[in-house]
Amino acid sequence: MQRVVKMIFVALGAAGLGSTSVAFAGETMTDRCSAEVAFVPTFDSKPNTHGTRILKRDASGNTDWTRPFEVQTDDSGFIRWWCHSTTGNAFDPGTWEVKVDPGALVACIAAIGGTVASDGGAAPATATCVKTIELGSSAFRGWTPERSRCSDHSTKIRARLGPDRLLETECMGR
């Protein structure tokens, strides 16, 4: 009996069915994007990187499922994808990021009751500032970076676009 059980586990392992990395294969993530979507080959890539897969809706607002393809995740298992919905919409809240940055002064938060001194020029002195804030944009040429993560940290996926801004990404394991 022990020998039969061992043979079954060997057969399952050879078929890839005993691997924990495919435990959540088949999971479908649901996201939203009103325009084209670009899946980049590595997490830190821009949508103009060689090897990027771009999905564009047809007249009915849909696409077919792509063929499975590989992506590299970040250290936490996130997949990077970009939404092309900020073209002509630069004030989309998802495009903007606020950073506390001591190197560049855009705004100064003074202590309560404090004043911001001026050095006689146009720029305030930062000595009395509690923090400085820098406003920036995460967008790249109208594309906004997004991220998703399969439960099993899949690096093999396929995707499709649907009506009502739908993006579906199927996790296919590693």
Phi, psi and omega per residue, in radians:
M1 nan -0.760 -3.138
Q2 -1.059 -0.670 -3.134
R3 -1.137 -0.702 3.139
V4 -1.140 -0.771 3.119
V5 -1.077 -0.744 3.122
K6 -1.073 -0.730 -3.133
M7 -1.136 -0.642 3.119
I8 -1.133 -0.770 3.119
F9 -1.112 -0.671 3.096
V10 -1.122 -0.741 -3.141
A11 -1.154 -0.748 3.107
L12 -1.100 -0.726 3.120
G13 -1.111 -0.714 3.130
A14 -1.150 -0.572 3.128
A15 -1.461 -0.081 -3.137
G16 1.436 0.127 -3.083
L17 -1.523 -0.236 -3.139
G18 -1.685 0.056 -3.087
S19 -1.430 2.371 3.103
T20 -1.300 -0.320 -3.101
S21 -1.227 -0.262 3.102
V22 -1.864 0.245 -3.104
A23 -1.064 -0.568 -3.130
F24 -1.923 0.196 3.101
A25 -1.005 2.476 -3.087
G26 1.732 -0.202 3.054
E27 -1.098 2.431 3.084
T28 -2.071 2.107 3.099
M29 -1.535 2.491 3.123
T30 -2.026 2.155 3.095
D31 -2.306 -3.128 -3.121
R32 -2.312 2.442 3.022
C33 -2.776 2.301 -3.036
S34 -1.472 -0.125 -3.100
A35 -2.374 -2.547 3.141
E36 -1.167 2.718 3.070
V37 -2.198 2.384 3.112
A38 -2.088 2.140 3.016
F39 -1.705 2.073 -3.088
V40 -1.609 2.673 -3.066
P41 -1.189 -0.517 3.103
T42 -2.278 2.701 -3.037
F43 -1.007 -0.658 -3.081
D44 -1.539 0.128 -3.097
S45 -1.392 2.714 3.026
K46 -1.632 2.849 -3.100
P47 -1.194 -0.151 3.080
N48 -1.702 0.211 3.132
T49 -1.300 2.455 3.072
H50 -0.988 2.328 3.132
G51 1.679 -0.007 3.110
T52 -1.234 2.414 3.076
R53 -1.773 2.095 -3.118
I54 -1.924 2.249 3.088
L55 -1.873 2.266 -3.139
K56 -2.260 2.268 -3.089
R57 -1.127 2.538 3.020
D58 -1.466 -3.025 -3.079
A59 -1.044 -0.469 3.142
S60 -1.515 -0.055 3.125
G61 1.561 0.231 -3.059
N62 -2.182 2.959 2.870
T63 -2.386 2.806 2.980
D64 -1.327 2.906 3.011
W65 -1.090 2.416 3.023
T66 -1.264 2.893 2.935
R67 -1.255 2.670 3.117
P68 -1.003 2.476 3.091
F69 -2.518 2.834 -3.074
E70 -1.709 2.486 2.999
V71 -2.349 2.730 3.027
Q72 -1.766 2.425 -3.136
T73 -1.690 2.972 2.985
D74 -1.417 -3.078 -3.093
D75 -1.092 -0.398 3.135
S76 -1.627 0.011 3.117
G77 1.575 0.165 3.138
F78 -1.389 2.494 3.028
I79 -1.683 2.373 3.075
R80 -1.642 2.277 2.961
W81 -2.401 2.711 -3.063
W82 -2.104 2.420 3.091
C83 -1.852 2.291 -3.073
H84 -1.624 0.577 -3.038
S85 -1.579 -0.024 -3.101
T86 -1.643 0.018 3.082
T87 -1.099 2.091 -3.097
G88 1.334 0.109 -3.125
N89 -2.348 1.021 -3.042
A90 -1.135 -0.285 -3.107
F91 -1.700 0.267 3.042
D92 -1.027 2.175 -3.070
P93 -1.021 -0.521 -3.139
G94 -1.239 -0.204 -3.107
T95 -1.469 -0.438 -2.988
W96 -1.704 2.553 3.073
E97 -2.320 2.544 3.126
V98 -1.993 2.231 3.136
K99 -2.154 2.457 2.978
V100 -1.543 1.990 -3.007
D101 -2.344 1.988 3.140
P102 -1.241 -0.228 -3.070
G103 -1.468 -0.441 -3.079
A104 -2.314 2.196 -3.101
L105 -1.745 2.026 3.024
V106 -1.965 -0.671 3.092
A107 -2.483 2.718 -3.116
C108 -2.190 2.251 3.055
I109 -1.762 1.917 -3.123
A110 -1.506 2.725 3.059
A111 -1.090 2.673 3.137
I112 -1.012 2.234 -3.122
G113 1.450 -0.097 -3.133
G114 -1.501 2.921 3.074
T115 -2.173 2.720 3.083
V116 -1.742 2.069 -3.113
A117 -1.387 2.713 3.095
S118 -1.994 2.510 3.129
D119 -1.554 0.253 -3.126
G120 1.634 -0.287 3.104
G121 -1.733 -2.796 -3.102
A122 -1.414 -0.415 -3.059
A123 -1.625 2.374 3.084
P124 -1.295 2.697 3.051
A125 -1.307 2.507 -3.074
T126 -1.672 0.007 -3.081
A127 -1.048 -0.583 -3.104
T128 -1.666 0.022 -3.131
C129 -1.338 2.388 3.030
V130 -1.360 -0.793 3.108
K131 -2.523 2.704 2.965
T132 -1.991 2.645 -3.080
I133 -2.165 2.390 3.072
E134 -2.078 2.254 3.065
L135 -1.691 2.362 3.137
G136 -2.538 3.050 3.137
S137 -2.136 2.408 3.073
S138 -1.586 -0.089 -3.108
A139 -1.228 2.678 3.082
F140 -2.335 1.859 3.095
R141 0.879 0.771 3.110
G142 1.560 -0.054 3.129
W143 -1.768 2.368 3.092
T144 -1.878 2.244 3.140
P145 -1.270 2.386 3.091
E146 -2.299 2.941 3.087
R147 -2.610 2.660 3.108
S148 -2.508 2.768 3.127
R149 -2.450 2.207 3.023
C150 -1.280 2.588 3.132
S151 -1.003 -0.592 -3.131
D152 -1.681 0.175 -3.125
H153 1.028 0.707 -3.132
S154 -0.921 2.515 3.002
T155 -1.981 -0.073 3.072
K156 -1.983 2.143 -3.078
I157 -2.423 2.984 2.887
R158 -2.525 2.775 -3.023
A159 -2.569 2.840 3.029
R160 -2.698 2.763 3.083
L161 -1.903 2.573 3.132
G162 -2.385 -3.077 -3.121
P163 -1.170 2.894 3.114
D164 0.999 0.739 3.056
R165 1.178 0.259 -3.037
L166 -1.197 2.328 2.936
L167 -2.200 2.141 3.057
E168 -1.993 2.301 3.093
T169 -2.165 2.104 3.134
E170 -1.665 2.253 3.102
C171 -1.456 2.281 -3.060
M172 -2.154 0.318 3.109
G173 1.570 -2.817 -3.095
R174 -1.962 nan nan
